[in-house]
Amino acid sequence: MYNKPTDEEIYGQELDMPNDDYRPPSPHKNKKPLPLWLLITLGVVLLFGLAAGSWMYFAGNNDDPADTTATETETDQDIPEPDAAAEGADVTANFSLESTRSSNPRMEFEYPDTWTVNEEGDDVTLTSPAFRLSTIDGAEVDNAHFKLYFRQGARDADSTYIGRGVATLASEQIEYSNPATGQREETFLQFFGLDATNNLSFMMIAGNFQLSPGDTLGPDFGRDGDSYIIVGGYSSDTLEDDLDMYQVSPDYFRSTNAYEQAVDIIKSLRLL
């Protein structure tokens, strides 16, 4: 009979073997499948969860850029100043130019078509559209306008105001845009307060006179018949004298569209 050799006889030593109590793992048994209704329920819940998560993601990251930009723009930009003309505190800056020639004094000039020109006797008067005005003493004038007054030779009534005029600001040199032959190309625009330098009542062309604050032209200025009296300021129909103007602050006087348009009219003068 054949006897199987032992490990000691084959390998020269006894081999270690697993303990006698070792048992190999039992094969897996097939699990029972989940019910169909449970699988459907889990699928629906999963789909709703994905849909909700997607909505929250896009809602938080895709804000309307136009709305964001508008908010930032409104925050960053300065609030615009109110339109004085729209609120009735100034004349409009929109107009067309017209031109005219007067016979006495003999001159040509351009003016906005929103202004009114009146030639009567030896005087030419231009008035802007009406607007609301606050004087330096706090009075409110609802139907004020800017007035320009032209004539040759000062009358007694004119000399009264010219003599009371005290330069509030230094003279400003301006240039005529299209001077006539023999007319100076440049002139000085003067700014006068009435009896003091703390107000500004009227502006006036004074040829080659260059004044400093506190200076005066004196009551005899322009008394000769060849001198042009060219005066402007804030007025109204309730003021009777041609050179009687409202007293306003120096800063306000030169801040309006009406003032700028008046200066442009003066610059367009052609003395014939």
C-alpha positions, 0 to 999 in steps of 0.5 A: 500500500502506498503511504503519502509522505509527510510534510516533514519527510518532503520539506524537512520540517512541519508546515504551519497550517490554518487553525482547525477552526478556520472556516472559509467565508460562505458564498453571498446569498442573493439579496431580495430586490427593492420594491418598484414603488420605493425605487420610483419614490427615490427617483422622484425625490432625487430629481426634485433635489437636483432641480431645486439645487440647480435653481438656487445656484443659478438664481444666486449667480445669474442676477440681471447685470443690467439691474446691478449696473443701474444700481451701481451707476445710481450710487456712484454718480453724483446727483445732477443739479436741478435745471434752473431753466426748467424750474423757471429760475433762468432762460433756456439755453436753446435758441436760434440767432437773429440779427438786426440793425438800429438807426439810432444808435446806428449799430448791428447785432445778433440776439437769441430769437427768444429775446425781444428787441424794442427801438424807441426814440434814441434807445434800443432795449433788449429783454430776455424771457421772464424768469424768477429772481432772488435779490440780494436782500431776499426779495422774490421777483417772479417776472424778472428779465435780463435787460440790455440798454443801448443809446448814444450820450448819457441822459441825466437819469442815466448819469444818476446811476452811473455816478452811483456805480462802484466797481464790484469786480475787476474789469473783464476784457472782451473781444467783439466778434465782428467789429465794424471798420474803425471800431475797436476790437477789444473793450472792457466790461465793468461790473458795478454795485449800487453805492457799494461793493457788496452787490452787483447792480449792472454791467457796462461797457466803458471802452479802455477804462480798466477798473478795480473793485471800489473804482467809479466812472463818476456821474459825468461819464458818457455825457458827450453825445458820441459816447455809447451807453451800453448797460445790462442787468436784471430788471422787470417791468415794474422798474421805470428808469432804464438803468434801474436794475435789481441788486443781486450777489456778484456770484449770481450775476454772472451765473445765468444763461441770461447773462451769458446770452447778454454778453454774446449780444454785446460781443456781436455789436457792430458800431456803424 
